[in-house]
């Protein structure tokens, strides 16, 4: 295929990569980072003996997007390309795929799994790869899978092991890592460089060309005056104070203002304390207070009825009364339900932010305008509520707004499948839709057309997310709007992010000004420190895992505190699913409806939901494995752990204080079907 041309600023940023250096390309969203990476890959394939290019992405949908839109059109005629994600069969013999391909585009988890797998058909060594391209490489930090891949690279480098692949990172912003002063921000950028073993490059000579290619949108703060009266929210707060009184809180407990993120943190800690101290009254009340606080947060951002429905949905779930606490909490809601519903329907007190959002949209959308926009909000619940609001709002419909939601791909009814995601973006591109109502998934990576309007609504995020969202407004004279209450948290955060964006640029400039020798010394120091810290963290993790035997830990239902399983009953299936293999466990739960995940898996399929037989607490769902084994797949967040040191809770299975052994299908069959195996 004929060579393809880069813009001058792209040629400048790839120059060192073409000479074989490890670099991070820093260009804004829409600046053509991926196209520059394709160019580097093409030159690398043409000039490197036995070249092997692997492109890593951090989201499944980006595998096909990069393959279809960028790499295949320019490299597909001359080279063998393979896209591999968790949804493709190629992952099961990934080692062979890498050996038989020139370019592989995959999620970072696929590569990391292959690096740690000992089976020949699946195993990949870093030395098999000659060029490793890391998309959205600012995620290469802490325990991210990008950093796990690069940690293997760094350890081999420090041991003097060769060969190692050339590294090419791509980012719109490395951020400041939470730093507020230049010196600390520089340390963060250097740490990202150390993690990627790369220098960071940006255009110096063609800034004006870049600005012309990626114009900054007009930014506006669409300010809302504070709600003068909020009887619905006041009523919720009164109910919360009644619960506070019922709990008879310990003297050392201080709860901050209701309806804030800080209050949510307080009641989460209070719930954990109640579980730890075997105080169900405190634990259960804290759980319900969090729901009321969620309703207040929704009331602050969305419609009053959205807030009311969130509580109504919570209290409509079938549960059993375990003790007087349950009777009290349910009765409190039921006694106030009619009053809450009446207040929620009173249009005099509706959230003024919704009216401001409506006027912001109407300034851009009308039947005679071909506008495209994205409305960003925080949670999947909030974007569903906003979508319902747009679809049922006569004024917005008359303006010709055709909206649809866009969420991340995953399991469950509030997620989208990859096909649904792709279809939504295709409809947006073709003009069948003109407004995407999205979570943060649309900030980064997705191939979305240039927009006239980007609105951030009810969002508190960092400077990286802000820059990427802003970068979606790339049409001529586009607008970037922040709808917020005067002096509110969103306005304060947005102003902080503006400062942090400028600080990021200054920090990168400082790093780029460093003497090359000093830079390499500093990077080597940070890499050695990181290796030591990882080893210490790993030894502590092992110490924690071996502190208790699996048999010495009991799993308790997080709601009724009944002991329902031993840690030794839990096994790990395919490095993903934590299941209970004890056949006696089925006496502890009841089954509900069939789980539908919207996609198929090779060795397993979901069964029905399972919940506590005594209190109806959700526990997880049945997992049908290899069409034979029916295994209860448990969510650890729904359980407490009784250990010799006391009772505790964890959010993820990887944090349990005992070792979970791998599931053996042969042993399971021998235990459950001995007669058939004789």
N, C-alpha and C positions, 0 to 999 in steps of 0.2 A: 504493500500500500504506500502511496506517496506520503512524504513527510507532511506533518501538519504544523502550522505556525502557532507560536505563542505570542502574546502581547509582550511589549518590552519589559514591563515590570515582572512578568512571569519568567522571562528569560533571565532576568537579574537574580531572582530568588532560587532558580534551579542550578545556577552556575557551579556552585561548590558541590552539589550532589552529583553533577555530571563528571566531576573529578574524583568521585568515589568517597567523598566525606559523608559522615553522619550529620544530618541537619534536620532542624524543625522549620518548616515553612509557616510563617505567620502572616496570613492574609485575611481580610474580613470576609464574612459571609457574602457569597456572590462574587468573590474575587478570582475564582477559578483555581482553587488549590488542587482539586482532584484532577483537572485537566493537566496541570503542571506535573502531577505525580505520574499520569499516564505517559507523558513525554519522557520523564526520567526512566520509567520502566522500559519504554521502547528503546531508548539509547543503551540502557543496561543490557537488554536482551541481544542487541546487535553487537556489543563489544565485549561481553563477558563469556568466557568458555563455560559450558554446562550451566548457564544461567537458570536460576529458579527464583521467581518472584512470588511472594505471598503478601496479599493485601489484607490487613486486619481491620474489621469494623466492630463497633460496640453495640449495634442493634441489628436484629435479624433482617429487617426490611432493607437495610443498606447493602446487603450482599447482592441481591438481584438488581438493585438500583445502580450500583457502581458497575456491575457486569454489563447490564443492558445499555445504560446511557453513556458510559465513558470508556471502559476498557475494551469491550467487544468491538465497537465500531472502529477503533483505531488499531487494535492488535489482533483481532479475530481472524483476519485473512492469512496471517503468517505464523501465528502461534496457537498452541493449544491452551484454552482457558477453561477453568472449571469453577463455578460458584458453588459453595458448600455452606449450608446452615444446618441448624438442629432439625429442620423440617425435611432435609434431603437425605436419601439413603447413602450418599457418598461418605457421610460422616463415619459410617461403620467400617470402612476400609480406607481411612483418610491417608494413611502412609502410602498406599499404592497410588491414590489420587495425586499426591504431591510428586511421587516419583515419575508418574506418567504425564505430567502437565508442565507447561512453561510458566503459566500464571494461575494462581489459586486465590480466589477471593472468599474469605470466610470470617465468621465471628471469632473473636479472640479466644473464647472458651473452647471452640473446636480445636484450635492449635494447641492450647495449653493441655487439654485432655490428651491429645496425641503425644505431646512431649513427655507426659507422665505415665503413658500406657506402655506396657512391656510387650504386648502382642505385636509381632512383626508387621502384620497387615495394617495396623493402626498407628504404629509408632513413627514419630518424626523427630529428627535431631535438628537443632538450630544450624548445625553445620551443613545440613541438606539445602538450606536456603541461602541465596546470595544477596537478595534485596528484600528487606522487610519494610513494607509501607504501613504506617499506623495512622488511621483516620481519627480525627477528634482526639489527638494524642494528649490533650490537657488532662484526660482521665487517667494518665499514667502516674498514679500516686496511691499511697496507703495500700489497702488490700484489694485494689481493683485487679481484674484479670489481666489487663494490659501490664500492670506492674509486676504481676507474677511471671508473665512471659519474660519481661525485661530483667527481672531479678535473676533468672537463669542465665541470661546473657551476661549480666554484670559479673556474676560469680565466675563464669568461665573466662571472661576477659581478665579479671584480677588474678586468676590462676595461670594466665598466659596461654590458655587453650585456644587453638585456631583450627580451622577457619571459623569466622563468625560473619553473619550477614551484615551488609550495609544497612543503616537505619535511615528511613525518611519519614519524619512526623509531619502531620498536617493539623493546624489549629487556627481558629479565628481569634482565640484569646486564651493564654495560659492562666489568666486571672492573677490575683494577689495572694490566694490561699487564706484569705481572711485578714491579711495584714493591712494596717492603716497608715503605716509610715514607710518611707522609701527603702530604708535599710532592710527591713523585714521582707518587703515585697521583692527586693533583689534576691534575698535568700530563697524565696519561694521559686522564682524563675530559675535560679541556679539548680535547685533541687529537681525541678522538672527536666532541665537539661541533663543533670546527672542520671536521673532515672532512665532517660532515653539515650544516654551516652552521645549527646548531640549538641552542636551549637545551634542557636536560633537566628534565623535570617529573615529579613524583610526588605522591601524596596527602599532604596535611598535616593536613587536618581530619577525615578519615574512616579513619584508620589502624586503628581497632578493627573497623570494618566489613570492611576488607580482610583482617584477620587471621582474622575469623570465616569469611569466604568461602574463604580459602586457609590452613587451619590448618597449622602446622608439625608434621611427623611426630616421633614419639619416636625419638631417635637412640641407637643402641647400638653399641659396639665389641665385636664378638664375637671375643675374644682367644684365640689359639692359642699354646700353649707351643712353643718351638723343638724341632724334630725332634732326638731324642737320638742316633739313629744314621741314617746315610744312605749305606749301602754302594753303592747304585746311583750316586748323585751323586759319591761319592768315586772310583768306578771311572772315571767320565767324566773327572774332573779328572786322574787319573793318565794317561789316554790323551792328554789335552791337553798335559800336561807332556812326554810322549814326543815329541809333534809339535814343541813348543818346542825340544827338544834337536836334533831332526832339521833344523830350520830354521837352526841356528847364527846366532841373531839378532844383528844389529849391536849394538855396545856402547851406542849411543844410544837403543835401543828399550827402553821399560819398559812391560810389560803389567800392568794392574791386576788385581784379584781375579777369578778365573774365576766365571762365573755371575752377573755384574752387567751393568747397562746400560753402565757405564763400560768394561768389558772389550770389549763389543760395539763401542763407539766406537773403541777402540784397534785392533781387528783390521780394521775397515773402513778406517781410515787406513793400516794396514800393507798391506792388499790394494792400495790405490791406489798406495802407494810401490813395491810390487813391480812393478806394471804400468808405472809411470813409469820405473823403473830397468831395465826389461827382465829382471827377475828372476822367472821363472815359479815357481820353487820357493817363494819368499816369498809371491807373490800367491796361489797355489793353496792353500798351507797355511793362509793367513789366511782364505780362503774356507771351508775345512773347519772351522777353529776357530770360526768364527761359527756354524756348524751345531751344533757341540757345545755352544756357549754357549747357543744357543736351546733345546737339549734340557735344559740345567740350569735355565733360566728356566721352562720348562714343568714340570719336575720340582718346582720350588718352588711352583707354582700348581695344577697338575692331577695326574693319576695318573702313576705311574712308567711305565706302559705307553704313555701318550700321548707321553711324552718319548722312549721307545724307538722308537715307530712313526715319530716325526718324523725320526729318524736313518735308520731302515730305509727310509723312503720316499726320502730323499735319495740313499742309496747304491744303490737299486734302479733309478734312472733310467739308461737306456742311455748310456754314455759310452765313449770310446776312450782307451786309454793313450797319452799323448803322450811321456812320459819316465818316469824312475825315480820322480819325485814321485808320479805317479798310482798306480804299482804299490805304493809304500809306504803311501799313505793308504788305498787300498782294502783292502790286506792287513791293515792295523792294525784296521780295523773288522771284517773277516771273522774275524780271529783272536779277537776279543773278543765277537763277536755272541752266541754261546751263553751266555756268562757274563752279559752285559748282560740278555738275555731272562730268564734264571733269576732274577737279582736283581730285575728289574722285576715279576716275578710273586709275589715274596715279600711276603705281606700284612703281615708283622710290621713292615715298614719303610715302609708306605704313608704318603702325605702326610697329616698330621693336619689340614690345612686343609680337606680334603674331608669329613672326619668332622664338623668344626665347621659347614661349609656345610650338611651334611645335617641336623644338629640345628636350625640356624637356620630352614631350610625347614619342618621338621616342627612347629616351634612355631606356624607360621601356617597350615599346610595339614593338613587331615584330611577324611575323607569327609563329615562333617557340617558343614563350614564352607564358605561361598561366598567364598573369598579369591581375590584377583587379585594377582599379583606380577610384578616384572621383576628379572631377574638380569643385571647389567651386567658384562661382562668386556672385556678389551682388544682382542683380535684376532679375526678371523673364524675362525682355526684354533682358538682357545680356546673360542669359543662352540659350535663343532661338537663338540669334545671333551666339553664340559659337557652338551650335549644328549644325546649318546650315553650319558653317565654317568647322567643322569636316567632315560632310557628303559630302561636295563638294570639299574636299582637297584630291587630288589624292595620295599624298605621305602618308597621314595618313590612307587612305583606304587601300593602299598597305601594310601598317604595320599591318593590321588586326584589326584596331580599330572599334569596334561596339558600337556606343554611343547612349544614349537616355537621355532626360531631366528628372529631378525629382524636382517637386515643391511641395509646400504645398497644401493640399486639400482646396477647397473653391469654390466660385461661379465665373463664368466668363471664358472667353476663355483662359486666361493665367494661370489658375489654373488647377489642376488635380482632378479627383474624387478619392475617396478612393480605388475603384477597379483598376483604372489606376495606382495609386501609388503602390498597392500591386503587380500588374502584372509586373510592371517595376522592382521591387526588386526581384521578383521570377525569371524573365529572367536573371537578373544580377547574382543571386545565381546559376542558372543552366548553366551559361556560354554563353547564347545566346547574352548577352551584356557583355562588359568588361570595359566600361567607363560610369560612371554616371556624367552628367553635372548638377550641383545642386545648388539651393539656400541654405540658412542656415538650411533648413528642415532636411537635412541628417547629420547635425552636432550632433544632440541630439536625442537619444531615438530609432530611427529606427533600426530594426534588419537587419543590413547590414553585409555581410561577411568581414573577414579580408582583407584589401587591401594592395597591394604592393606600391601604389603611391597615395598620396594626394597632390593636387596642389591648392594653394589659389591664385586667380587671380583677381586683381582689388578690393581687399577687405580691408576695414578699420573697424575692429571689436574689441571687448574687449577681455580680457584674457580668459574669460570663453569659448567664441566661439572658440578661437584659440586652447585651450586645447582639446575641444571636437572634433574639426576637426582633430587635430593631432592624437587623439586617434583612429581614423578610420584606420590609417596606422599601423596595428598590425601584418602583416605577417612578417616572418623572413627577416631581412635585408631590411625592407621597407623604403621608402623615403618620406619625407615631404618637399615639394618645395614651395617657395614663389617667384613668378615671379614678378619682380619689377624694376622700373627704378633706376639707381644708385642715392642714396641719396633721393629717392622718399618717398612719404607719407606712402606707404605700408611698406617699409623697416623700417622707423622710428617707425611706429605703432607696427610692429612685435617685434622689439627690446624692446619697452616699455612693450609689453605684456609678454615677457620673464621675465622682471624684476618683473612685477605684479604677475606672476605665482609663482615666488620664494617668493614674499612678502606675498601672500596668505598663503603659507605653514608656513612661520614664524609667521603670525598672528594667525593661527589655533593653532600652538604650544604654543603660549603665552596664549591663552584661555584655552587650555588643562592643562597648568601648574598652573592655578588659584586654590587656595584653594576652595573646594566645597562650603563652607559657603559663601565666598566672591562672588563666581560665582552666587549663588542663589540670594543673595542680589542685585547684579548688574542686573540680569535678571528681577527681580521684579520691580526695579526702571524703567528700560526701558519699561516694559509692562505698568506700570502706566502712564508714559509719553505718550506712544502711544495711550492709551485710551483717555487721555485728548486732544491730538492733533486731534484724529479722531472726537471727539465731537465738537471741535472748527471748524474743516473743514466742518462738517455736518451742523452746524448752519449757517456758511457762505454760503454754497450751498443753504440752504433753504431761506436765506435772498436774495440771488441773484435771485432765482426762483420766489420769491414773490414781487420783486421790481417792476415788470411790470405785468399787466394783459395780458393774452394771446391776448385779443382783442386790446390791446394797442400797439402790435408789428406787423409790416408788413413785409412780405417776398418779397424781390426784386430779380428779375433775376440778377445773378451775372455778366452777360455780358452787358445787355442793361439797367440795373437799373430800369426797369419797375416794379411797384408794382403789384404783381399778387395774393397775398393771405394774409389773416389775420392769426395771430398765433392761433386764436380760431378755425380755420378750421382744425387744425392739431390734430389728435388723434393717440394713440399708440396701435397697434394691437399685441397681444400675447407677450407684453414686448420686441418686436423686430423691428417692422416696423412702421415708421412714415408716416401716410397717410393723404391725404386731403379729407374730407368727404363732402365738399361743391360742390353740383352738378354744380354750375356756373363756377367752376374752369376749366372744360373741354374746355371752350371758350379761355383759355389762352395758350393751348398747342396743338401741333400736334403729331401724333403717327408715329412711325417708324417700324422697323422690330421686329419680335418675339424674345424674350429673351429666351435663352436655358441655363439651369443651370446644366444639367448633372445628376440631382438626383430629387427625388420626395419628397414632403412635405405633411403632413397629412391634413392640413386645407386650404392650399393655393397653387397656382401655378402662375408662372410669365406670364404676357401678353406681350404687345409690349413696346418698348422704348417710352419715351415721351420727348419732347424738346420744348423750348420757341417758340411760334407762331411768335414772332416778329424778333428773331435773331438766332433761331435754337440751342441755348445753351442746352446741355444735362441737363435734370432734374432728371431722374430716369426711372422707368418703372411702368407699370400697374401691380396691384396685384389682382388676382381673388381669393376672399376669400369665402370659403364654397360654391363654385360653384354659388354664387349669386351676391355678392358685387364686383364690379370692381372699385378698389381704386387706385388712383395715389400714388405710393410709392416714396417719395422724398428723394434725397440725399442732406443734408443740406450744404455740401461743395459747391454746385452749386447755392447757394443763399446768399444774404446779408440780414441783419436784420435792419429795421428802428425802433429804439426804441425812447422813449421820451428823452433819454440822447444823442441820436445821432445814427449814422450808425455804424454797426460792422459786423464782420464775425466770425464764429466758425467752427471748423473741425468736431465736432460730435454733435449729437442731445442732448446728455446729458449736453452739455455746453450752451444751449440756455437760455437766461435770462427771461424765463417765464415757467409756469407749463403746461405740456402737459397732458391732461386727457386721460384715457383709452378709447379705442374704445368700443362702445356698439353695438353689432350686432342687438339686438332687436330694439334699437332706430333707427338704420340705416334703417332697414326694414320698420319701421313705417313711417319714413320720405319719403322713396323712393317708397314703395309699399303699400300705405294706403288702396287702393281698395281691394288688395288681402287679407288683414288682417281683414277686416270687418266681 
